[in-house]
Each structure stands twice: as structure tokens, then as C-alpha cells.
Amino acid sequence: MRLGAIGFDGPIATVGYMQRDLVERRAWIDRQDFTRAHPCARCGDVREPAARDEDGRPLCPTCYVSEPANLQDCMGCGRRRRVGIRTPEGPLCESCRPWKTVTCEICGRKGPGLISKTTGKPWCRSCKQRWITSAGCGETAQLRGGTLAEPLCSTCTRPDADFWRSRPVCGQPGRIHAGRCARCTIRAPNTVAGGPVGGSR
């Protein structure tokens, strides 16, 4: 409660308050364990850093692989993007990555799909993109579990709060990754030659 009341100085200052309170004063966490996690300089997610930026600030693994220096030309579409998979012919982005043929746990159809991070079971590309009214809470959200007869949103599929994160900019809950969502990226002001040029419309 106290950290929530005084933590308005940004993520770096809040981590300092947390260290003083949890490591030094209460001794709930060992100093070595606490110092592994730092707020990412890009998205603010508190994780063990994968690297540091040019100013020495920590970067989480998600932001590190999205850095312009770490992007490569995709052999499928030719765009400069984050590498999804490396093949003998060269790197492929997530959009061009080949999908395995699976039997979807949600709709029962066989087709291109992945293993869901939420359920650990296979689901097809169609179900991954489907929007539903959740049978658990009645909210309109993306399909993440259940069946087509009784579809479930992310929080109804995995009700344990520790599994999910909220976006740092818009606060959208029920996310696996805490980086900026597509809506926030589109609405953010673009910068050209160091000056703002306004947001996308």
C-alpha cells in the first residue's frame, strides 16, 4: 500500500523504494535475487535485463529483440523485421514463419496452428484471431480457451492473476507480454528528425 502511494516518480525510483522496503528494511528478499530484475528502459516491465541500451539502461528480452540493430531482412517477405525463426535459406519473420499442422483444441479442425501459451494446447490460426463473447464473464474479447460452444477470454481461461500483465500505456489487462500494444503504437506520436509530427489517424 505504501509503495503504491509514493511510487509516482517513475519506475526507476519505485524500484529504489522497493529495494529499501523489501530488501533492507523487511529482509523479505535477498539482495542478489532483487538486483536481477530491473525496469526496462523502453516498456517499463520489471524483468531480468537481456542487454543494455547505448546509455547503459536495462532492456528486457522483448525490447532487445525489437531494437532496430537486431532486426534482419526476412527471406519470405523481404521486410526488415524481428526474426521469428532461422532456416537454412535465412531468417523468417513471425508473419512468414511456417505453421505446423495441428488439431485445434477449441474448434477440433486440423490445420496450421501453434501451441497456446495460455493453455499449453494446440490451437489453429482461425481461433487465434477470433473475437467472442466470453461464456465466463460476458465480455467481448479475443478467444483464448474453451470451445466454440462455450468460448472463454484470457482471464476466464487462466483466472490466476500472476499469469497476466497489463499494458503500461493503456492499462489493457489480460496480456502475456507487457510491452506496448498495437493500438498504443498506432496512437503514439511519430517523430521525424527529433521533432514530433503528430499521431497516426
C-alpha positions as CSV (number, residue, x, y, z in Angstrom):
1,M,0.0,0.0,0.0
2,R,2.8,2.4,0.9
3,L,4.7,1.8,-2.3
4,G,1.5,2.5,-4.3
5,A,1.1,5.8,-2.5
6,I,4.7,7.0,-3.0
7,G,5.6,5.4,-6.4
8,F,4.8,8.3,-8.6
9,D,8.5,9.2,-9.5
10,G,8.7,6.7,-12.3
11,P,9.8,3.0,-12.5
12,I,13.4,3.6,-11.5
13,A,12.5,5.5,-8.3
14,T,9.8,3.0,-7.5
15,V,12.4,0.1,-7.7
16,G,14.6,2.1,-5.3
17,Y,11.7,2.4,-2.8
18,M,11.0,-1.3,-3.2
19,Q,14.7,-2.2,-2.5
20,R,14.7,-0.1,0.6
21,D,11.5,-1.6,1.8
22,L,11.7,-5.3,0.8
23,V,15.4,-6.0,1.0
24,E,16.9,-3.6,3.6
25,R,14.0,-2.9,6.0
26,R,11.9,-6.1,5.9
27,A,14.6,-8.6,4.6
28,W,11.9,-10.5,2.6
29,I,14.1,-10.8,-0.5
30,D,17.8,-11.5,-0.8
31,R,19.8,-8.6,-2.3
32,Q,21.2,-10.8,-5.1
33,D,17.7,-12.0,-6.2
34,F,16.3,-8.5,-6.1
35,T,19.1,-6.9,-8.2
36,R,18.5,-9.3,-11.1
37,A,15.2,-7.6,-12.1
38,H,15.2,-4.0,-13.3
39,P,12.5,-1.9,-15.1
40,C,13.1,-1.9,-18.9
41,A,14.1,1.5,-20.2
42,R,11.6,1.1,-23.2
43,C,8.4,-0.6,-21.8
44,G,8.9,-0.3,-18.0
45,D,8.4,-4.1,-17.5
46,V,10.4,-5.3,-14.4
47,R,12.4,-8.3,-15.7
48,E,15.9,-9.5,-15.8
49,P,17.7,-7.5,-18.4
50,A,18.8,-9.1,-21.7
51,A,21.1,-6.2,-22.6
52,R,21.6,-2.5,-22.1
53,D,20.9,0.4,-24.4
54,E,23.5,2.9,-25.6
55,D,23.0,4.9,-22.3
56,G,23.6,1.8,-20.1
57,R,19.9,1.4,-19.2
58,P,18.5,-2.1,-19.0
59,L,16.4,-3.6,-21.8
60,C,14.0,-6.6,-21.3
61,P,14.3,-9.5,-23.8
62,T,11.2,-8.4,-25.8
63,C,12.5,-4.9,-26.3
64,Y,16.1,-6.1,-27.0
65,V,15.0,-8.3,-30.0
66,S,12.9,-5.4,-31.3
67,E,15.8,-2.9,-31.3
68,P,16.5,-1.7,-34.9
69,A,20.1,-3.0,-34.8
70,N,18.7,-6.5,-34.1
71,L,16.2,-6.6,-37.0
72,Q,17.1,-8.6,-40.2
73,D,15.7,-8.8,-43.7
74,C,13.1,-11.6,-43.9
75,M,13.7,-14.2,-46.6
76,G,9.9,-14.6,-47.1
77,C,8.6,-11.0,-47.4
78,G,11.8,-9.0,-47.8
79,R,10.8,-6.6,-44.9
80,R,13.3,-5.7,-42.1
81,R,11.7,-7.3,-39.1
82,R,12.3,-9.2,-35.9
83,V,13.5,-12.8,-36.5
84,G,10.8,-15.4,-35.8
85,I,12.8,-18.5,-36.9
86,R,16.1,-19.2,-38.7
87,T,16.1,-21.6,-41.6
88,P,18.9,-22.8,-43.9
89,E,17.7,-20.3,-46.5
90,G,17.9,-17.4,-44.0
91,P,15.8,-15.7,-41.3
92,L,12.0,-15.5,-41.4
93,C,9.7,-13.0,-39.6
94,E,6.8,-14.1,-37.4
95,S,4.4,-13.5,-40.3
96,C,6.3,-15.7,-42.7
97,R,7.2,-18.4,-40.2
98,P,5.8,-21.8,-41.3
99,W,3.0,-23.1,-39.0
100,K,2.7,-26.8,-38.1
101,T,-0.4,-28.8,-38.8
102,V,-2.3,-29.3,-35.6
103,T,-5.7,-30.4,-34.4
104,C,-7.2,-27.4,-32.7
105,E,-8.3,-27.9,-29.1
106,I,-11.0,-25.3,-29.4
107,C,-12.7,-26.0,-32.8
108,G,-11.5,-29.5,-33.4
109,R,-10.4,-28.7,-37.0
110,K,-7.0,-29.8,-38.4
111,G,-4.9,-27.0,-39.9
112,P,-2.0,-24.6,-39.4
113,G,-1.6,-23.7,-35.8
114,L,0.6,-23.2,-32.7
115,I,0.7,-24.3,-29.1
116,S,-1.1,-21.7,-27.0
117,K,0.9,-20.1,-24.2
118,T,-2.3,-19.7,-22.2
119,T,-3.5,-23.3,-22.2
120,G,-0.4,-25.3,-23.4
121,K,-2.7,-27.0,-26.0
122,P,-2.7,-26.6,-29.8
123,W,-5.0,-24.0,-31.5
124,C,-5.5,-23.1,-35.1
125,R,-4.8,-19.7,-36.8
126,S,-8.5,-19.0,-37.2
127,C,-9.2,-19.4,-33.5
128,K,-6.2,-17.3,-32.6
129,Q,-7.7,-14.4,-34.4
130,R,-11.4,-14.9,-33.4
131,W,-13.3,-12.4,-31.2
132,I,-16.0,-13.8,-29.0
133,T,-18.4,-13.0,-26.1
134,S,-16.9,-15.0,-23.2
135,A,-19.1,-17.6,-21.6
136,G,-17.4,-17.0,-18.3
137,C,-17.7,-13.2,-17.9
138,G,-19.8,-12.0,-20.8
139,E,-17.1,-9.6,-22.1
140,T,-16.2,-9.2,-25.8
141,A,-12.6,-10.3,-26.2
142,Q,-10.2,-12.4,-28.2
143,L,-10.8,-16.2,-27.9
144,R,-8.2,-17.8,-25.7
145,G,-9.8,-21.1,-24.5
146,G,-12.9,-23.2,-24.0
147,T,-14.8,-24.5,-27.1
148,L,-16.7,-22.8,-29.9
149,A,-20.0,-23.5,-28.0
150,E,-18.6,-22.1,-24.7
151,P,-15.7,-19.7,-25.7
152,L,-13.5,-18.1,-23.0
153,C,-11.5,-14.9,-22.9
154,S,-7.9,-14.8,-21.5
155,T,-8.9,-14.1,-17.9
156,C,-11.6,-16.7,-17.8
157,T,-9.2,-19.3,-19.3
158,R,-6.5,-18.6,-16.7
159,P,-8.0,-16.9,-13.7
160,D,-4.7,-16.8,-11.8
161,A,-3.8,-13.1,-11.7
162,D,0.0,-13.8,-11.5
163,F,0.0,-15.1,-15.1
164,W,-1.4,-12.0,-16.8
165,R,0.1,-8.5,-17.1
166,S,-1.4,-5.1,-18.0
167,R,-0.1,-2.9,-20.8
168,P,2.0,0.0,-19.3
169,V,0.5,2.7,-21.6
170,C,-3.2,1.9,-22.0
171,G,-3.6,-0.5,-19.0
172,Q,-5.3,-3.2,-21.1
173,P,-5.4,-6.3,-18.9
174,G,-5.1,-10.0,-19.8
175,R,-1.8,-9.8,-21.8
176,I,1.1,-12.2,-21.7
177,H,3.7,-9.6,-22.7
178,A,3.7,-6.2,-21.0
179,G,5.1,-4.1,-23.9
180,R,3.2,-1.5,-25.9
181,C,0.1,-2.9,-27.7
182,A,-0.7,-2.3,-31.4
183,R,-3.3,0.4,-30.5
184,C,-0.9,2.3,-28.3
185,T,1.8,2.1,-31.0
186,I,-0.5,3.5,-33.7
187,R,-1.8,6.3,-31.4
188,A,1.7,7.3,-30.3
189,P,3.1,10.5,-31.9
190,N,5.6,9.8,-34.6
191,T,9.0,11.5,-34.5
192,V,11.0,12.6,-37.5
193,A,14.4,14.2,-37.2
194,G,14.0,14.7,-33.5
195,G,10.6,16.6,-33.7
196,P,7.1,15.4,-33.2
197,V,4.9,15.2,-36.3
198,G,1.6,14.1,-34.7
199,G,-0.1,10.7,-34.3
200,S,-1.5,8.4,-36.9
201,R,-5.1,8.8,-37.9
